[in-house]
Amino acid sequence: MTNEQLQLKQVSLVTSLKSQVTGVPILTDISFSVFPGDRMCLIGPSGAGKTSLLRLLNRLKEPTKGKIYLENQNIKNIPILELRRQVMLVAQEPKLLGMRVREALAYPLWLQNLPKSTITERIETYREQLHIPAEWLERTELQLSLGQRQLVAIARALVTQPKILLLDEPTSALDAGIASRLLVFLTELAFKEKITILMVNHQLDLAQLFSTRVLYLQNGQLLQDLSANQIDWEQLRGQLVEAEAQAAQEWG
């Protein structure tokens, strides 16, 4: 029996997705499994289907065919609110829904009817761990930059203590130092708490530092599923640049 067979598959899927408007395939016969503590980067040119794949995993999109399982249970059989507590998605341009930062961080915990003391403790814990200044707590969305909103949205996801964290370009608006510090923290969190993290990231230097596995998508197809230590990162960089150029020509 292999090591993979000994582990509980946190997520496993064989799925496809078509545009509801045009019927054009967005993802075709995507199949892979994810295990507790995996740090997986989804890499590929614009339009490859990376964000759509994340959105399938917490049912913001529904597959055209195929099935997705969370710990051997079809996610369609998990109540949607329960699924989204376990599988949290942070969008590339997150919103705080008109709330101040403190309220936005507390909101998912209010929905769980947790004690006020627990809510306060969790907010303070993740605020400190993500180096979010205390003065941000009284700010509104309009008083935060995009990068600041990204950090707050990650904290809002983590206070729920999910099993799986889905991140769509979480470092795109952060400067290099803050981005590196964030990924160090997420790496330690995944290792200690066995949280699984799936991240879309175009910044290959950060992906190389962070990931244990890489999925490379292009034209809605999964072309590579490799352990990070198996990858020739310079070759992958060239492959991505070439694919981006090809996509730009097609759109032009």
C-alpha positions in Angstrom: 0.0 0.0 0.0 1.4 3.4 -1.0 1.7 6.4 1.3 -1.0 8.1 -0.7 -3.4 5.3 -0.1 -2.8 5.5 3.7 -3.9 9.2 3.8 -7.4 10.5 3.9 -8.2 12.3 0.6 -9.4 15.7 1.8 -10.6 16.6 -1.7 -10.9 14.4 -4.8 -12.6 15.2 -8.0 -13.2 14.3 -11.6 -15.0 17.2 -13.2 -15.7 19.5 -16.1 -17.2 22.9 -16.5 -18.8 24.8 -19.4 -19.8 28.4 -19.7 -23.5 28.7 -19.0 -23.7 31.5 -21.6 -21.7 30.2 -24.5 -21.4 26.5 -23.7 -17.7 26.7 -24.3 -15.6 24.4 -22.1 -13.9 26.2 -19.2 -12.4 23.0 -17.6 -12.2 19.6 -19.2 -11.9 16.4 -17.3 -9.9 17.8 -14.4 -8.9 15.0 -12.0 -6.7 15.2 -8.9 -6.7 14.6 -5.1 -5.6 16.8 -2.3 -4.4 15.7 1.2 -4.4 17.4 4.6 -1.6 19.9 4.8 -1.0 20.2 1.1 0.2 23.6 -0.2 -0.9 23.6 -3.8 -0.3 26.3 -6.3 -2.5 26.5 -9.4 -0.4 28.0 -12.2 -1.2 28.8 -15.8 -1.9 31.6 -18.3 -4.9 34.0 -18.0 -8.1 32.2 -18.9 -6.7 28.7 -18.1 -9.6 28.1 -15.6 -7.7 28.5 -12.3 -10.3 30.7 -10.6 -13.2 28.7 -11.9 -11.6 25.6 -10.4 -11.4 27.2 -7.0 -15.0 28.3 -7.3 -16.1 24.7 -8.0 -14.6 23.5 -4.7 -16.9 25.5 -2.5 -19.9 25.5 -5.0 -19.8 29.0 -6.2 -19.9 27.2 -9.5 -21.5 23.8 -10.2 -19.7 21.3 -12.5 -21.2 20.5 -15.9 -20.4 16.9 -15.2 -18.4 14.9 -12.7 -18.3 14.9 -9.0 -16.3 16.5 -6.2 -15.7 14.9 -2.8 -14.7 16.3 0.5 -13.4 13.5 2.8 -15.3 10.9 0.7 -18.6 12.8 0.8 -20.0 14.3 -2.4 -20.0 18.1 -1.7 -23.5 18.3 -3.2 -24.7 16.3 -0.1 -23.1 18.8 2.3 -25.3 21.8 3.4 -23.9 24.8 1.5 -23.2 26.9 4.7 -21.4 24.0 6.3 -19.4 23.3 3.2 -18.3 27.0 3.0 -17.3 26.9 6.7 -14.9 24.0 5.9 -13.8 25.3 2.5 -13.2 29.0 2.6 -12.5 31.1 -0.6 -10.7 34.4 -0.6 -11.2 36.3 -3.8 -8.5 38.4 -5.5 -10.5 41.6 -4.9 -12.4 40.8 -1.6 -15.2 42.9 -0.3 -16.1 43.7 3.3 -19.9 44.1 2.6 -20.0 47.7 4.0 -18.7 46.6 7.4 -15.8 47.9 9.4 -12.9 45.5 9.7 -13.8 44.3 13.2 -17.4 43.5 12.1 -16.2 41.8 8.9 -13.8 39.5 10.9 -16.6 38.7 13.5 -19.4 38.2 11.0 -18.7 34.5 10.1 -18.3 33.7 13.8 -21.6 35.5 14.7 -23.3 33.2 12.1 -22.0 30.2 14.1 -23.4 31.7 17.4 -20.0 31.5 19.0 -19.5 33.2 22.4 -18.3 36.8 22.3 -15.1 35.8 24.2 -14.2 33.2 21.5 -14.9 35.7 18.7 -12.7 38.4 20.4 -9.9 35.8 21.0 -9.8 34.5 17.4 -9.9 38.0 15.9 -7.0 39.1 18.1 -5.0 35.9 17.4 -5.2 36.1 13.6 -4.8 39.9 13.6 -1.5 39.5 15.4 -0.3 36.6 13.3 -1.0 38.4 10.1 0.5 41.7 11.4 -2.7 43.6 10.9 -2.5 46.9 12.9 -5.1 47.3 15.6 -6.1 50.7 14.1 -7.4 48.9 11.0 -10.2 47.3 13.0 -12.3 50.5 12.9 -11.6 51.2 9.3 -14.1 50.7 6.5 -13.5 49.1 3.1 -13.1 52.5 1.5 -10.3 53.3 3.9 -8.2 50.3 3.0 -6.0 49.6 -0.1 -6.6 46.4 -2.1 -3.6 44.8 -0.4 -4.9 45.7 3.0 -8.3 44.2 2.1 -6.6 41.0 1.0 -4.9 40.6 4.4 -8.2 41.3 6.2 -10.1 38.8 4.0 -7.5 36.1 4.7 -7.9 36.8 8.4 -11.7 36.6 8.0 -11.3 33.2 6.4 -8.9 31.9 9.0 -11.0 32.9 12.1 -13.5 30.2 11.0 -10.7 27.6 11.2 -11.5 25.9 7.9 -10.1 22.6 6.7 -9.4 24.0 3.3 -8.3 27.6 2.3 -8.8 28.7 -1.3 -6.7 31.8 -2.2 -7.0 33.6 -5.6 -3.9 35.7 -6.2 -3.6 36.6 -2.5 -0.3 38.4 -2.9 -1.1 40.3 -6.1 -1.5 43.7 -4.3 1.1 43.2 -1.6 4.7 44.4 -1.6 7.4 41.7 -1.7 8.2 41.7 2.0 4.6 41.4 3.2 3.9 38.8 0.6 6.9 36.7 1.7 5.9 37.1 5.4 2.3 36.0 4.6 3.4 32.9 2.8 5.8 31.9 5.6 2.9 32.2 8.0 0.6 30.1 5.8 3.3 27.5 5.3 3.7 27.1 9.1 -0.1 27.1 9.5 -0.6 24.3 7.0 2.2 22.3 8.6 1.0 22.7 12.2 -2.8 22.6 11.7 -2.9 20.4 8.6 -5.0 23.0 6.8 -5.0 22.4 3.1 -4.2 25.5 0.9 -4.9 25.8 -2.8 -3.6 29.0 -4.2 -3.7 30.7 -7.6 -0.4 32.6 -8.0 1.3 34.0 -11.0 4.4 35.0 -9.0 6.6 31.9 -9.6 9.3 32.9 -7.1 6.7 33.0 -4.3 5.0 29.8 -5.6 8.4 28.0 -5.5 8.9 29.1 -1.9 5.4 28.1 -0.8 4.1 25.1 -2.6 4.4 21.4 -2.0 2.6 20.6 -5.3 1.9 22.5 -8.5 -1.0 22.1 -10.9 -0.4 23.6 -14.3 -3.5 24.4 -16.3 -3.8 25.7 -19.8 -6.9 26.0 -22.0 -9.0 24.4 -19.3 -6.9 21.3 -19.1 -4.6 20.0 -16.4 -1.3 19.5 -18.1 0.9 18.9 -15.1 0.5 17.7 -11.5 3.9 17.6 -9.8 5.6 17.8 -6.5 7.3 21.1 -6.2 10.7 19.4 -5.9 10.1 17.7 -9.3 9.7 21.0 -11.2 12.2 22.8 -13.4 11.1 26.3 -12.3 13.0 28.1 -15.1 11.4 25.8 -17.7 8.0 26.4 -16.1 8.6 30.2 -16.2 9.4 30.0 -19.9 6.3 27.8 -20.5 4.1 30.3 -18.7 5.5 33.3 -20.6 5.0 31.5 -23.9 1.4 30.6 -23.0 0.6 34.1 -22.0 1.9 35.5 -25.3 -0.1 32.9 -27.2 -3.3 33.8 -25.2 -2.7 37.5 -25.9 -2.5 36.8 -29.6 -5.7 34.9 -29.6 -7.5 37.6 -27.7 -6.0 40.3 -29.9 
